[in-house]
Amino acid sequence: MTDPHSLHIADFNYPLPDELIAKHPLAQRDKCRLLVRRRDGSIEEHLFSELPELLPHDAMLIYNNTRVINARLRFRKGADESGALIEVFCLEPMAPVDYALNFASNDSCSWICFVGNSKRWKDGELIRHLDIDGSETLLRATRVSRDGNASVVRFEWDNRDVTFSQIIEAAGEIPIPPYLNRSTEESDSRDYQTVYGRIEGSVAAPTAGLHFTPAVLDAVDRRGIPRRELTLHVGAGTFQPVKSDTVGEHGMHSEFISVARELIAELASTERNIVAVGTTSVRTLESLYHAGCLITEGKWDGEVPQWYPYTDSHPALSRRDALTALLGYLDARGSDRFVASTRIIIAPGYVYRVVEGMVTNFHQPQSTLLLLVSAFVEGRWREIYDFALERRFRFLSYGDACLFI
């Protein structure tokens, strides 16, 4: 088995011309191109609107229902808001740590943030005057602590009729990917959300889902293919390039996952082919399996470690046994939802335990997402990407899609 620690990230590079990076989506989402790569290695070109007919008849489609928040807040330094521009990028909630409770806060909350132009904000508070549904609200931001590039920022506001969800909706911007090399536009508020996104929390979209339309979902239903939801709140780390020479030196970011007990029970017993929409759904589903293994070993502490799937002590349970252990863990606590975090890295050498097909986009060179795809196609990612480059597919978040079955 390939040891992913020793993989050289330079081996996962490819030339990506800027003109192939889609800066905006197509006007009709489901008319993008769809590269289909089958188990025998054959590659075909289709339209995304054809996806329902291309899925195996015994598939189960699982997608990420997270919704992107207006995570980028801009402040002006100084009491009269005329000073230096400071950008506060909310990454994940600190207090309350629960996403739903944090968004429902009506006077204060804290977040782990990136701070742009940080040197100009050494102390004091930042303020913004907001008009929310005709009601004046004064928002204050105070930096509580710093740890490397991240800071804990406390937000306070003087209107108890307003929640933090309303604050960021009024004051923030959708944080589009940095590789688009443009400013956020009004259209991104619509374009950078999936049609089924409903659980607030991500700072980046699960972009494979951007191609779905109500018409495509209806066609999936007509074929009798079940659709299921889970939640992984995508962090800014999804754009973090692998800067080390080898994969083993790269530290994965942690992401929040939430999956209903009902879905875990269905996954434990179903004989359907599990097709995940997007790498976030892939990471969540595979993390469920490894959480079950950790529970069996008595090692579960709330997070799936980055390298756990590759350890010699891993029990390598069947999917049914691992998920059954996870169900027992939930039942012992009277919980109907599994909530955890994951740092799992999926790279060549990884053995997929839950996912048998995936819908995904074309990913950045030398990225952990490309490593995940390579692991799924048994290292033959380059011929897939060569096919797409030669035929000038559109790449990255607003680009075209792939179906691996």
N, C-alpha and C positions, 0 to 999 in steps of 0.2 A: 504494500500500500504506500502511496506517495505520502511523504511527510511534509505537510504544508509549511512547517516552520522554515524549511530550507529553500522554499521557492523564491526565486528572484523576481521581484515585481517588474523588472525591465522586460521579462519574457511575456508580460501582459500589456505591452505597448502596441499601438497601431497608429498610423497617420490619420488624423481626423481633420479634414479641411473645414475652415470656419463656415464656408457656405453650406455645408451639410448639417450644421447645428441649427435646428429649427428655432427661430426667435419667437414665433407665435404658432398656435395650433391652426389646423385647417378650419375653415368656416363651419364645416359639418364634421364633427369629431369622428364618426364611424366610417368616413371615406378615406382615412389614412391607409397606407399600405400595411400588409401583414405578411411577414416572413414566417413560413411554416417549416419547421424542421422535425422530421419524423424519426422514430426509433432506429430505422435502418440507415439513417444518415442522409436521406434524400431531403432536398430543400426546394420549396415551391414559393411562389409569390401569389398572394391573394389580397383582397380588401378586408379591413377589419369587420365590415358589416356581414361578411361571410362566416365569422367566427362560430356562431351557433351550430352551423352545419358541419364545421370542421372538428368540433369537440367529439370525443368518444361518446357513444350512445349511453355508456354506463358511467359518465363523468359526474362528479359533484364539484361545482364551481364555488370557490371560497375567496371572498375579497375583504379588503380592509375598509371599514366604515369611518375611519378617522376624517376629521375636517380641519383644514388649515386655518390657523388663527392669524389675525393681523399682528404678528409678533414684533414688527419693527416700529418702535416709537421714537419720535424725534423731539428733542427739547432744545431750547435756547438757554444758555447760561446767563444768570443775572436776574435780578428781581423784575426788571422790565422786559425780560426775554429778548434782549437785543444782543446778547453776547455770542460766544462760540456755539456752533451747532454740535450737539451731543446726541449720538444715536444709541439707543438702548434696545438690544435684541433679546427678547424673552426666549429662553431655551426650555426650561422645565420648572414647575412649581416647587417652592421651598417650604412655604407655610401659608395656608395648609398644603401638605404635600399631595393630597388627593386632587386630581384635576377638576372634578365636578364641584367640590367644595371651594376650591380656589376661585373658579370662575363665578361662583355664587356669592363670594365675599362682597359686603356692601359698605366697607369702610377702609379696609387695608388688606394687603397680602404681600408676600415676598416671592421673588423668582431668582433663579440662577440665570445670569444674563451675560452676553458679550456687550462691551461698551466701546463704541466707536469714538475716536478723538478723545480717548481716555485721559491723556495727559492734561487736557484742559479742564477736567473735572476732578480736582484733588480733594475737595471737601464741599460741604454745604448741600443744599437741596436744589433740585431742578423743578420748575413748575410749568404747568400748561393750563390755560383757561379753556374749558370745553363747553360746548352747547350740546346737551344730550336730550333729545326730544323736547326742546324748548326750555330745558332747565339748565341753569348755569352750574358748572361743577369745576372746582379747582383741584387739579391733580398734582401731587407732590411725589418726587422720587428721591430717595436717599440711598447712597451706597453704604451698605452695612459692613461688608468685608470684601477682600480680594484674594483670589487663589489662582496664580498664573494669569491666563487670558480671561478667566471667568470672574464675575463679581456677583455677590448677593445684593439685590436691589429691593428695597422696601417701597411699595407704592401706597399712598394714602390719599383719600379724597373726602370732600366735605359734604357729600350728598348721599345719605343712607338709602335713598330710593333708587340708587344706581349701583349695578353690580360691576365686578371687574370685567366680565364678559362684554358689557355695554361700553366700558371705558376703552378697551382695545378695539372694539368695533368702530368707535367714533374717532379714536386718536391714532390708531396704528395703520400699518400698511402690510399687504401680503408680501412675504419675503421670497421673491422669486429667486431661482438659482443664480449664483454668481457667474456661472459660465455663459449666461445669456448676454452678459455685457451690455445691459441697458437698464434704465430705471423702471420701476414698477409703473404700470399703466392701469387706467380704470378697468380695462377689459380683463386684467389678470384676476380681479376679484371674482369673476365668473369662470374664466378659463382654467384657473389653477385650482379648481375644486372638482371632485368627482360628482356625478349626478346622485350618488348614493351616500355621500359623506354626511354624517350627522352628529358624530361625537367629537366635540372640539378638543384640540390639543396638539396637533402637528405644526411644526414650523417648516415643513416641506411636504408636498403632495405625494401620495402613493401613485406615481405618474402612470403606471400601466393601466390604472383605472380611468384615466382621463379620456380614453377612447370610447368608453361605453356610453350608450344613449338609451333612453327608454325603449326605443324600437329594438335594439339589440337584446336588452334584458327580456323583453316580451318574447322574442324569438327563442331565447334560451328556455323560457318557461314552456313554450309550445312544444319543444322537443322533449319535455319531461325531465330536464336536467335540474336537479335541486340547486338552489342558490343559498349560500350561508354567509354570515358575517362574523368577523372578529375585529379586534381593535389593537393596532400598534401605533402609538404616537411617534411620528417620524421626527428625529432630532436633527440638528444642524450637522452632526457628525456624519450623516449620510453623504455629505459633499466633501468630507475630509479625505484628501489624497493620501495614499500610502507613501510616506516620505522616506521610509527606511529601505535599505537595499533588499532585505529579505522580509517575507511576510511575518516571520516569527518575531520580528522586532516591532511590529505595528500593534498599537493598543486600540482595541475596538471600543466604541462609545456604548453607553448603556441606553436602552430604550424600554419604554413602558408597554406592557401587553395586558390585554384583558379579554378573556374568552369565557363564554357562557358554559356552564356545566352540561347543558343539553347538547351543545355541539361536541364537546369532548366525548360524551357518551356515544354519540352517533359515529364519531371517528373511530372509536374503539371497536365498533361492531360492523361497520359498513364494509361491503366488498366493492363499492364503487371506486373508480379511479379519481383520486383527489387532484384537482387542477387548481393551483393557487394563482390568483391575480396579483402579480407584483412581487418583488423581492421582500417587501415587508410582510406579506402574508406567508411567504415561504419561511422566513426567519421565525415568525410566530408559531407556525405549525410544527416546525422541526424543534423549536424550543420546548413545546409541550411534551414531546417525547423525552427529551433529555431531563426535563423537570421531573417526570415520572421515574426515570432511572435514579436520579439523585434522591428522591423520596424513598425509593426502595433501599438505597444504600444508607439512609439515615443522615444524608449530607445536605439536605435542602435548607437554604438560608434566605430564600426569596429572590435569588438571581441565578441565571444560568451563566457560568463562567465562560470566558472566551474559548479556552482550549479543552473544555471538558469532553467534547465528543471524541477527542483523539487520545485520551489517556488510556494507559494499559489496564487500569482498574475498572474501566467502564463495563457495566454488566451486559451490554448489548442485548437487551430484552426485545421481545417481539413488540410490534406497535400496540397490539391489544393489551399485553401485560403492562407495558409502561403507562398507557393511558388509564388502565384499570387502577393502577396504583395511585395515579393522580386523582381519579374519582374518589377513591377511599380517603385520600387526604382532605378533599373538599367535604365529603360527608361527615368526617370526624369533627369538622369545624362548623357544620351546618351552613355551608356557603354554596350559593348557586352560581358563583363566578370565580374563575381563577385569575387573580391579579398578581403580576410579578414584573420583573425586569429581566432583560437578556443582553448579554454581551457576545453571544455566539458568533463565531466567524465560520463561514462556510467557504471552503476552498478545495482545490483538487486534493483528493485523499479522503474527503468527507463521504460518508455513506448516507444517502437519503433514506429516511425511515417512514415518512408520512406522505410527502409530495411526490406525485407521479406525472405531473404535467404542470407547465406554468405559462402564463401570459406575462410578458415583460417588455421593456423598451430596450433600446441600444444604449449601452452605458459608457461612461468615460474611460479612456485608457488608464491603465494602472490603478483601477479602483477595486474596492472590496466587492462591489456589485458584479464586476466582470469576473472576479474569482468565483463568486457564487454560481454564475452561469456556466463557467468552465467546468466546475464540479458536476453540474447536472448533465452536460453533454460529453462527459468523459474526456475532457481536454481538447475537444475539437471546436473550440470557439472561433479560432482564426478563420476557418473555411466559411463559417457562417457570416462573420463580419466582412470577409473579402467579398462574398456574394452581395452583401448589402452595399458596400462601398462602390463596387463596380456598377451597380444598378442605381446608385445615387439615392438610396433611401435617406430619409430625414432622421437625424440622431438626437438623442437626449430627451429631456422632459417633454417637450412639445412635439417630438418627432414621431416616427412610425413605430410599429409594434412587432413582437415576435410571439409565436406560439410553439412551444416545445412539447411534444407529446410522444 
